[in-house]
Amino acid sequence: MKAILNSIILFVGDTNKLKEFYSTIFGFEVLEEIPGQWVLLNAGACTIGLHKVGKAYEPAPGVLFKAESNTKTVFELEADIAGMREVLLKANISIGDIKSYDNYDYLLCDGEDPEGNVFQLKQRK
């Protein structure tokens, strides 16, 4: 049996903050929402769900939620990885330098969303 990736779910502290980030920066459309609990975004080939973490995982009052994950979400851009990097820098988003590797057809740039979920921008050279 062959499976097809349908959705990626990120457990988050603030669904509204991350909804704003992903819809504003990447232009993802909100498909459904339960305010403060759940947001489903159209990310092209699959959807991204933003699911409020359970109470056992919420940080202490006044402490910002920080993701602890070994997953990286990759977003392929059609063009202008440098321009997207500048947009992210102006929005005070943690984003690294653009890099590439010999015999690899892509430019890459790693960053973190406002809650620390690691993502990568990818653009064909």
Backbone bond lengths (Angstrom), bond angles and torsions (degrees), N, CA, C in turn:
res aa  C-N    CA-C-N  psi(-1)  N-CA   C-N-CA  omega(-1)  CA-C   N-CA-C  phi
1 M - - - 1.449 - - 1.536 108.71 -
2 K 1.306 116.33 136.86 1.457 122.50 178.82 1.529 108.87 -104.32
3 A 1.310 116.40 133.60 1.465 121.50 177.71 1.528 109.73 -105.39
4 I 1.315 116.47 152.96 1.466 122.79 178.06 1.521 108.02 -123.14
5 L 1.320 116.38 130.43 1.461 120.77 178.25 1.521 109.22 -63.68
6 N 1.312 115.69 123.87 1.455 121.68 -177.85 1.512 112.08 -107.18
7 S 1.343 116.59 -40.94 1.451 120.16 -174.10 1.518 110.66 -154.54
8 I 1.310 115.25 150.81 1.458 123.29 171.71 1.522 105.67 -118.20
9 I 1.333 116.41 130.85 1.459 120.28 179.14 1.522 108.87 -112.13
10 L 1.328 115.38 126.71 1.459 121.96 174.27 1.523 107.80 -104.30
11 F 1.325 117.10 128.64 1.456 120.51 173.89 1.513 106.82 -85.38
12 V 1.331 116.66 124.63 1.462 121.98 -169.88 1.524 111.49 -131.18
13 G 1.308 114.92 160.05 1.451 120.84 176.92 1.519 112.49 -83.58
14 D 1.331 116.72 -36.53 1.467 121.29 -174.96 1.526 108.89 -134.03
15 T 1.322 116.27 97.47 1.469 120.67 -176.95 1.529 111.72 -61.45
16 N 1.326 117.56 -36.97 1.462 120.36 -178.09 1.527 111.42 -67.02
17 K 1.335 116.81 -43.16 1.472 120.41 -179.93 1.529 110.54 -60.95
18 L 1.336 116.60 -43.97 1.465 118.55 -178.54 1.522 111.86 -76.01
19 K 1.328 117.53 -31.19 1.473 120.15 173.49 1.529 108.89 -59.34
20 E 1.317 117.22 -46.83 1.464 121.20 179.27 1.525 111.04 -61.36
21 F 1.333 117.27 -43.17 1.459 120.94 179.58 1.530 111.03 -60.32
22 Y 1.326 117.24 -55.79 1.464 120.41 -174.85 1.531 112.98 -70.28
23 S 1.311 118.08 -32.23 1.470 118.80 178.91 1.524 111.37 -79.31
24 T 1.326 118.17 -34.91 1.467 120.86 179.86 1.523 111.86 -78.05
25 I 1.321 117.39 -50.74 1.475 121.18 -175.25 1.529 111.59 -73.21
26 F 1.322 117.19 -46.71 1.461 120.50 -174.69 1.527 113.74 -100.61
27 G 1.313 117.58 -8.20 1.462 120.72 178.10 1.510 114.42 74.38
28 F 1.345 117.82 21.36 1.459 120.41 179.81 1.522 110.31 -72.41
29 E 1.321 115.66 134.48 1.464 122.64 179.74 1.531 110.33 -81.42
30 V 1.319 115.76 137.09 1.463 120.77 174.69 1.527 107.98 -77.69
31 L 1.333 116.14 121.73 1.468 121.68 179.97 1.518 112.19 -92.84
32 E 1.322 115.85 -36.51 1.458 120.65 177.40 1.518 109.17 -156.93
33 E 1.328 115.05 157.43 1.461 118.83 -178.22 1.526 110.97 -155.99
34 I 1.318 114.04 136.68 1.459 122.84 166.23 1.527 103.44 -116.08
35 P 1.334 117.95 102.78 1.471 120.87 -171.91 1.533 113.28 -48.17
36 G 1.327 113.64 129.38 1.453 121.29 178.08 1.515 115.33 78.24
37 Q 1.342 117.83 -4.80 1.468 121.02 -176.17 1.522 114.46 -125.91
38 W 1.329 117.01 -38.66 1.468 120.32 -169.50 1.514 110.64 -156.10
39 V 1.325 115.78 137.19 1.467 122.36 172.16 1.530 106.85 -139.81
40 L 1.307 116.51 134.91 1.464 121.75 175.20 1.519 108.00 -116.10
41 L 1.327 115.60 124.75 1.462 122.28 -176.60 1.525 110.81 -113.72
42 N 1.326 116.52 140.74 1.455 122.09 174.11 1.523 107.55 -82.85
43 A 1.340 115.94 111.20 1.466 121.03 -178.14 1.527 111.30 -109.27
44 G 1.308 117.53 22.44 1.463 120.41 177.94 1.512 111.65 95.20
45 A 1.331 117.24 -101.79 1.460 121.70 -176.51 1.520 112.90 -70.31
46 C 1.310 117.26 -20.45 1.463 121.39 176.28 1.528 108.66 -151.30
47 T 1.305 116.62 179.07 1.460 120.58 176.46 1.523 109.05 -105.38
48 I 1.330 115.32 158.01 1.455 121.74 173.14 1.515 107.14 -117.67
49 G 1.319 115.03 122.42 1.456 120.75 176.24 1.518 109.66 -98.57
50 L 1.311 116.55 136.84 1.463 122.77 175.38 1.523 106.04 -111.63
51 H 1.314 116.39 108.09 1.462 122.66 -173.26 1.522 109.06 -112.11
52 K 1.307 117.41 124.63 1.465 122.31 178.77 1.526 109.12 -59.76
53 V 1.352 116.53 131.89 1.463 120.45 178.70 1.524 110.17 -64.72
54 G 1.301 115.46 153.36 1.458 120.62 176.40 1.522 111.21 -69.92
55 K 1.306 116.51 159.37 1.465 122.38 -177.35 1.523 112.41 -53.83
56 A 1.319 117.95 -35.73 1.467 121.35 -179.35 1.528 112.28 -63.11
57 Y 1.333 117.74 -20.54 1.465 121.77 -177.22 1.522 113.16 -106.83
58 E 1.325 117.11 -2.58 1.462 120.03 179.32 1.528 109.83 -70.39
59 P 1.332 116.92 140.48 1.467 119.15 177.46 1.533 111.06 -72.91
60 A 1.300 115.40 168.13 1.466 120.57 176.84 1.526 109.66 -61.21
61 P 1.324 117.72 154.14 1.475 120.42 178.25 1.532 111.46 -52.96
62 G 1.334 115.26 134.56 1.457 121.42 179.84 1.521 114.80 85.95
63 V 1.341 117.69 -7.53 1.462 122.06 179.30 1.527 107.58 -101.23
64 L 1.342 116.95 131.01 1.463 120.72 179.72 1.523 110.83 -74.67
65 F 1.325 115.91 141.26 1.461 121.57 176.68 1.520 108.76 -68.21
66 K 1.323 117.37 135.58 1.459 123.03 177.66 1.524 107.93 -129.44
67 A 1.328 116.66 122.08 1.464 121.91 -179.75 1.524 110.37 -64.54
68 E 1.316 115.10 141.05 1.465 121.44 173.27 1.514 106.53 -124.93
69 S 1.330 115.48 94.06 1.452 120.41 -173.87 1.522 109.44 -141.80
70 N 1.304 116.10 154.23 1.464 120.60 174.81 1.523 110.68 -105.67
71 T 1.322 116.73 23.26 1.460 122.23 -177.99 1.526 110.32 -106.21
72 K 1.316 116.13 141.97 1.464 122.22 174.00 1.514 108.08 -122.46
73 T 1.327 117.06 126.35 1.455 122.47 176.87 1.525 107.73 -94.33
74 V 1.324 117.19 130.36 1.463 121.82 -175.80 1.528 109.57 -109.42
75 F 1.345 114.81 129.42 1.457 121.70 178.83 1.531 108.24 -116.42
76 E 1.330 116.21 117.27 1.458 120.10 179.21 1.524 109.49 -86.29
77 L 1.316 115.29 130.66 1.461 122.68 178.32 1.518 108.86 -102.08
78 E 1.325 115.97 146.04 1.465 119.27 176.58 1.519 110.78 -75.64
79 A 1.339 116.80 -30.99 1.470 120.78 -178.10 1.519 109.72 -165.34
80 D 1.327 115.56 165.90 1.466 125.61 169.48 1.528 115.49 61.26
81 I 1.320 115.19 54.43 1.456 119.75 175.94 1.536 110.61 -61.85
82 A 1.329 116.62 -34.65 1.475 119.96 178.81 1.526 110.70 -65.33
83 G 1.323 117.09 -40.40 1.459 120.80 178.20 1.521 111.93 -65.17
84 M 1.335 116.75 -41.53 1.458 120.45 177.41 1.526 110.45 -65.01
85 R 1.310 117.15 -38.98 1.472 120.50 177.54 1.525 109.89 -60.66
86 E 1.326 117.59 -41.87 1.473 121.33 178.99 1.528 111.45 -64.47
87 V 1.328 117.24 -40.11 1.467 121.03 176.68 1.526 109.59 -59.13
88 L 1.321 116.61 -44.53 1.467 121.14 -179.71 1.524 111.33 -65.72
89 L 1.331 117.34 -42.60 1.465 120.46 178.07 1.529 111.17 -61.02
90 K 1.336 116.88 -42.78 1.465 120.82 179.22 1.530 111.79 -65.55
91 A 1.341 116.83 -24.71 1.461 121.55 178.01 1.542 111.26 -89.92
92 N 1.343 115.86 9.54 1.468 122.13 -179.71 1.522 113.58 60.53
93 I 1.328 114.96 36.48 1.462 121.24 177.07 1.523 108.27 -95.82
94 S 1.319 116.46 134.82 1.464 121.85 177.76 1.530 108.84 -65.54
95 I 1.332 116.37 118.16 1.467 121.54 -177.65 1.522 108.87 -146.91
96 G 1.313 116.34 133.12 1.460 121.61 -178.20 1.515 112.60 -84.65
97 D 1.312 114.59 -174.71 1.459 121.51 178.21 1.533 110.49 -75.22
98 I 1.314 115.42 158.12 1.460 121.36 174.86 1.521 107.48 -77.49
99 K 1.326 116.07 134.93 1.458 120.71 -178.61 1.518 109.74 -138.63
100 S 1.325 114.65 168.16 1.447 120.98 174.60 1.525 107.76 -154.74
101 Y 1.306 115.36 174.37 1.454 121.13 -178.65 1.515 108.84 -132.25
102 D 1.337 115.80 151.38 1.458 120.65 176.08 1.529 109.55 -57.00
103 N 1.300 116.09 141.69 1.463 123.19 177.82 1.534 112.94 59.20
104 Y 1.333 116.42 29.42 1.462 121.75 176.43 1.516 107.16 -128.37
105 D 1.315 118.02 129.76 1.465 123.04 -169.46 1.525 115.07 -85.01
106 Y 1.335 118.34 13.25 1.463 120.44 -174.64 1.522 112.80 -129.11
107 L 1.332 114.45 150.01 1.457 123.09 165.51 1.521 106.08 -93.14
108 L 1.332 117.24 143.83 1.456 122.24 -175.97 1.521 110.43 -132.57
109 C 1.314 115.47 151.43 1.456 121.00 178.73 1.530 107.83 -154.71
110 D 1.335 117.66 120.12 1.463 121.96 -177.67 1.521 111.65 -97.97
111 G 1.325 115.31 144.12 1.456 120.97 178.00 1.513 111.02 -148.26
112 E 1.335 115.19 -177.17 1.461 122.10 176.60 1.519 108.86 -132.70
113 D 1.341 116.18 136.51 1.453 119.08 175.58 1.539 108.96 -71.72
114 P 1.321 119.23 176.30 1.466 120.76 -175.15 1.534 115.50 -58.90
115 E 1.328 118.14 -15.06 1.463 119.86 177.31 1.520 112.71 -110.70
116 G 1.331 117.59 10.17 1.459 120.85 174.55 1.508 116.11 93.09
117 N 1.330 118.98 3.81 1.465 120.44 174.67 1.522 108.32 -68.94
118 V 1.326 116.38 125.51 1.461 121.51 -176.11 1.526 109.51 -78.22
119 F 1.338 114.97 135.72 1.458 120.46 174.80 1.523 108.56 -135.51
120 Q 1.309 114.86 163.28 1.463 121.10 177.69 1.523 108.97 -131.67
121 L 1.320 115.18 136.19 1.457 121.36 169.34 1.522 107.00 -93.09
122 K 1.319 116.87 140.61 1.452 122.53 -176.73 1.515 108.21 -138.29
123 Q 1.344 116.37 129.72 1.465 120.69 178.29 1.517 109.62 -138.40
124 R 1.315 115.29 132.18 1.470 119.69 176.99 1.526 108.99 -63.04
125 K 1.330 115.79 137.78 1.470 121.56 179.57 1.512 110.89 -65.92
